[in-house]
Amino acid sequence: MEKQTDKIIQAAGTGKKIVSTSFSVADIYVPDLSDNNRELDSVDLDNPDEFENWLRQKITESGKKIAIGGYGEDRVVYKRSKHFGQGADARSIHLGVDIWTDAHTEVLAPFDATVHSFRNNDNHGDYGGTIILEHTFNGLTFYTLYGHLSLQSLNHKSVGLPIKAGEAFATLGTPKENGGWPPHLHFQVICDMLDKKGDFFGVASPTNKAEMMELCPDPNLILKIF
């Protein structure tokens, strides 16, 4: 499944823009949000303002303009919420790419699509506003998930609604509506929705990392920025 889907996505273009923020590859800072980063011990990751201030400081210190990354990263940040479980099977492996940019930034569709489903996932640390798009190429269907959106983005949406490639179909939310995070987009590719609607695992446990990363291949196949 993964190899076939990767080929379809790779054949779809040379790199897709999914936020209205302008940046080049040289502008990207890749933050380390793993348990190995001892600097995070002194940051209250449960406080979105403090989290955002730390992140902006790291971007400035690195001489970059935007923070992007996180696919496959084992992240300490998910330990702040019971939503991701506890103990040995707690989910901490990130299955998407995060683009950390301003609230109200427009989100753009990478390909022609229809709306598969949408929901406000309002658990602490969850996606908040979420939209999932369905794409079909050469008879193969796959999905892209957009998390941490504004709740306004869910207005006037309906299952099956056509979305054109490049269309601004959503905006990023504030911490009050995006699950309690600094403003950013969680972008994820999904091969099989497993009958889920409006939500999908954005984080895997270490025990099922390989299975979930096969189900959710690297979004850089679409973005092509790393």
Secondary structure, 3 states (H helix, E strand, C coil): CHHHHHHHHHHCCCCCCCECCCCCHHHEECCCCECCCHHHHHCCCCCHHHHHHHHHHHHHHCCCCEEEECCCCEEHHHHHCHHHCCHHHCCCEECCEEEECCCCCEEECCCCEEEEEEEEECCCCCCEEEEEEEEEECCEEEEEEEEEECHHHHCCCCCCCEECCCCEEEEECCCCCCCCCCCCEEEEEECCCCCCCCCCCCEECHHHHHHHHHHCCCCHHHHCCC
